[in-house]
């Protein structure tokens, strides 16, 4: 499970397989349902009604252990739960309720994770995926995978990355939360493209791009240079501790133009705590500077959703009306750059549904089941959340003050030094 809205897909998978959706309706005639994935770093509790076991965090070792143990106890649900009761990194909904244990961390010797199956029918068609790094060294306050999560950033040696790429792989994806923060990322990308392969990177950081790296990406088939700003203004990026600055984004646009990229794409959030119309207007103004450097700017814009285990955990959703008003303000401002700048937002309504799941408990999962069964419309979700009294249960956070942000930086610096 990658994120909250995929829960509806899990419901479909179970139904299509003829398996009762709710764990409480299954017995030993039915298969065990075991879940894991990125969602477990934030809030897996809404997943609880549907599964028997959740592998928390990094499953490199635990997944195999759980499957082996399940076989040893005869694939019996009660016996497996009993055997796993005190195992770290395991969430057992029937035992733990809404209290989720600490996530697991795999031994660094097991890195990198790599593709096992390469298929033309996958989302990233025929692309071999391999980690270049795991975790992140940065401290963005909205992000689950920040530097204090599971040992921060752990890098993989270039030789290990390149040696694991099959000879027949023509497209290679380098995976990680902060791949371009790898100190030897240029050597890795050069090794891929020198083998006449296409390359893709899951996370480009604007402040890490330079002429050499972007040139290598262009050789590797890049036609769009995509980075994240996240805050609509310089002020908002400081609030959420995003290190990207205007000068980094301007340099990104210039590099994209220099190396023949068709589009400069910038991801950002709206509805961030403390955001005002002035921040939106600054984005519109700044777009004028970007289009002077690159003739095609595209904003991928998502409403902010507070996640568990982050400094902004529990922060209220800005409101569907607020988000839609801000998006409309951006659209109106970008009209001055018609044909040069565009806005591609995700739905404010579905971001609200994501928020209700991200900040909810098992009632939120049951509400999702009710809504999906009723057709899966937004109206069905609103009705189901109300009927289940599925209200957000996270801590009531607020926008951190400047003093609190400084204190947070000091704490994370100490954590990082201790890790080193």
N, C-alpha and C positions, 0 to 999 in steps of 0.2 A: 504494500500500500504506500503510494507516494504522498498523497495529500488527501484532505478531507472529502472532497467531492467524488473521489473514486469509490467511496463506500456504496454508492448506488450501483456501480459496476460489480462489486462483490455480491450484492443481492441478486443481480441478474445471473452471475456465474453459478451461484448455488442453485437457483431455480432451474436453470437450463440443465444442470447436472442431476436434477431430481433429488437434491438434498434439502431437507428442511432448513429454512433460513436461520431460524433461531436455535442456538445451541441447546437450550432447555428442551427442545422438541426432538432432539436426536438421542439415539442410544447406540449400543455397540454394533448394531447392524449397519450403521452409517459410517462413512469415512471421518477420520479426524480432520478438523479444519484448523490449520496452523498459519498464522500471519506474521509478517515482519515488514521491514522496509523503512524509508525515511519518515513516515508518519509517526513511528514509534519514538522519535526524538522529541516530538512536541506533545501531542495528546492522543493516545490510542484508546482512551476510555469509551468514546462512542462506538468503537469497533467491538467492544466486549460482548454485546448480546449475540453476535454472529459467530464467534470463534471459540475454540477450546483452549488454545495456547497462543501467546504472542511472544515472539522472540524480539527482545528490545535492543535497539541500537544496531551494532555491527554483528551480523550473523555468520561471519566467515567460519567460526568454529561451532557456535551454538546450534546452527541449523542442522548440521550433520549429527551432533550429539543428540538432539531431540528426536530426529528420525531413527537413529540407531536404538535409542532407548525405547521408543514406541514399539519397534519390532521385538525387543527383548521382553516387553510386558504383554505381548500378544495383541497389539493394536487396540487395547482396551482403554477407554477414556478415563475411567476412575483410577485405574492403576497408573496411567501416565501422569495424571495430575498429582497423585500421591508421590510419585518418584521425583517430580520436579518441584515439589512444594518449597524446598529450601535452596533451589538452584539460583544463583545470582543471574541477573539478566533475563529472567523469565517472568512474564505477567500472566497470571492465571485468574481470569475474571471470576470463576466460581470460588476462589480462595481470597483474592485480594480486593474484590469489589472495585471501588473507584480509586484505591490507593495503588499507584503504579511504582514498582521498584525502579532502581537505578538502571540505566541502559548499560549494555555490555560494550567492551572495547576489545577488538581483536589484537592478537600479537602482530607487531609490525612485520615480522618475518613472513606473514601470509599475504602482505601487499605485493603487487597490486591485484585487485579483482579484475577479471577479464571476461569477455564474451565467451560463452560456451557454444551458442548456436548463432550462426550468421544466416539471415534469410532475406530474400527480396521482398517478403511480405511483412517485414517489421516496419515500425514507424520510421526508423533511420535505415532505410533500405540498404542491405548488404554492407553495413558499416560495422567494422570490428571495433569494439569499445574496450578501452583499458584505462585504468587509473594512472594519473601522473602524480597525484597527491590526494590525500584524504584530510578533510577538515579545513579549517581556515585560521589564519593568524590575525584576522581583523576583528573589530569589536562593534560592528553595526548593531544598534540596540534593538532592532526589529527581527534579527536573524537567529534562527535556531542553531545554525552551524557556526557560531562565533568562536573566538579563540579560547574561551573557557569550556568548550564542549569537547569531551573525550580526548583530551590531550592536545587540543589545538590542531595546527597543521602538521601533517606527517608526509614528507616527500619521498618519492620513489626514485632511485638512481636512474639516470638516463639509460644506462646499459640494460637494466632490468626491464624498463618499459619497452625498449626497442627489440630486445631479444624475444619478448613474448608475442610479437606480432607475426601471425602466420605468413608464410611466403606468398600465399594466394590472395591475401587481403589487399584490395585496391583502394579501400576507403577506411580511414582510421580516425576514431573519435577519442580525444583525450579528455577524460572525465575527472571531475573534482569540483569542490565548491569554490576554489580559487586557483585554477590551474596556472594562470599567468603570473602568480606569485612564486611559482617554483623557481629557485635561483638558477636553474639550468634549462629553462623552458626553450630557449632558442636552440640549444643543442638537440633537444628532443624533437622539435618541429623540423629542424634541418634533417635529422635522421629519417624522419617519415617522408618528407618531400624529395629527398635525394634518392629514395627508392621508387620514385615516380608514382607515389600514392597521393590521393587527396587527403586532406586533413581537416578535422573539425575540433573545436575546443568548446567545452561546455560553459566556460565563464571567462570572458575577456574583461580585464580591469583597465579602464582608460588610463590610469596613471602608470601602467606598466608597458604601454605600447610605445614602440619606437620604429624608426624606418626599417631596421633589420627584421624585426619580428613581423611587421605588417607585410613586408616584401616576401617573406617566407610563406605567410598565409595566402597571399595572392598566388604564389607558385602552386600552393596546395589546393587551389580551386575556389578560394573565397571570392564572393561577389558582393556580399553585404558585410560590413564591419559593424558588429553589434556590441555595445557596452551598456552599463547600467549607471544611471545618475541617482535614481530613487527619490531624492528630494527635488521638488519643483524649483527650488531656489538655493543659493549658496547658504542662506540661513538655515533652511530646513535640513540640508545635508549635514550641517554642524550639529543640529538638534539630535539627529539619529546616528551621529558619529560615522557618517559616510565620508571617506577621505577624498572622494572625487570632487574636483574643483572645475570651475568654468574653463580654466586654461587647459586642463586635461581633455575636456570635451572638444574644445576648439582644435587641439592638436589631433584628436581622433578624426575629426572631419577633414582636416588637411591631409592626413596620412591616407585616408580612404580615397580622396580625390587623386593624390599623387600616384597611387598604385592601381587606379582604374576600377575601384569598387563602384558598383551602381548605386548603392544606398548606404548611408550612415544611419543605423538604427539605435535608438537610445531608450532603454527601459526606465520607467519611473513610476512612482506611486503618487496618488492623490488621496486626500482625506487623512493625512498624517497628523497626529496630535499637535496642535499649535499652529497649523497651517492657516493662512488667511488669503484673501483675494490678492493681496500685494505679492505673495509668493507666486501665484499663478501668472500675474502680470509680468513678473520678472522672467518667467519661462518664455513668455511670448516675445518679450524684448530680446532675450538671448537668442531666440530662434533666428532673428534677423542677422545676428553675427555668424551663426552657423551656416546659413544658406549662402553667405558670401564665400565660404570656403568649399562647400560641397552643394551641388544643385538639387540633391534629393535627401531630405531629412525625414525620418519616420520615427514617431514616438509610440512605443508600446506602453500603454498606460494601464495600471492596475490599482484598484482601491486598496488602501492599507487594511490588512487584517492582522490583528494582534495574535501572536502565537504563544503557547505555553513555554516556560523555561527561557524567556527572554526578559530583558529589563522592561519592555513595554507590555508584558503579560497583563491581561485584564483591562487594558485600555478599551474604552467604548468604541464601537464602530461609529464612524463620523455621521452616518445616516445616508440612506439612499438618495434623498432629495439633495443633501449637501454635495455628495459625490457627483451626481448628475449635473448640478449647477456648475460645479468646478470644471467638469468636462466640457460643458457647453461654452464656458468662458474661454477655455483653450481653443475650441473649434472656431469661435468668433474671432479670436486674436490671430489664429493661423490663416484666416481668410486672406490676410494681406500678403501671404506667401503662397497663394494658390499654385499648385503644380510643383512647388518646391518643398513644402513641408506638409505632412499629414499626421493625423491622430488615429491610432488604432487601439481603442480602449477595450478592456474586458467589462463584463456586465456588473453594474453596481448591485443589482438584485442578487445575482449569484454569489457575489462577494459577501453579501450579508448572510446568505445560507452557509457559506464557508466559515464565516465568523461564528455563527451559532454552533457549528460543529467543533470548531477549533477551541472554543471556550466552554464547551458543554460537557455533560457526563453521559451516562448510559441512556438517560431519557432522550438526549439528542439523537443517539443512534436509532432508538425506537421510533422517534418522530420521522427520521429519514425513511425508515421502512414504511411507515404509514403513508408518507407523502409519495414515495415511489410507487407504491401499490395503487394509489389514487390517481396516477397518471404522471406524476413528477413535475407538475407545473409549479411556478413560483407561488401561486395562490394556495396550492396544496401544501407546500412547505410552511407557509405562514400559518395555515390552519393547524397543521400537525404539531408545530412547535408550541403553539398556544394550548392545544388540547393536552399535550404531554407535560405542560408546565416546564418545558425544556429551556430554562433560562441560563445565561452564562454564569459559570461558577468560579471563574478565575479570580485572582486577587484584584482589587480595585486599584489599578495603576493610574498614573497621571503623567503629564509631560514633565520630564525631569528638569530641574533647574540647572543653571550653569554650574553651580557649586556641586550638585549631584553628579553631573556629567564628568567633572574633573575627578571627583572621588571614584567614580566608576572606572575611569581610565587608569588611575593609580592602582586600584585593586587588580585590574586585568594585567597591568604591567608586572605586578608582583607574582601573579599566577604564572605568567609566561616565563619569568626568571626562574621560578621554582621548577617549571617543566624542563627548562634548559639544564 
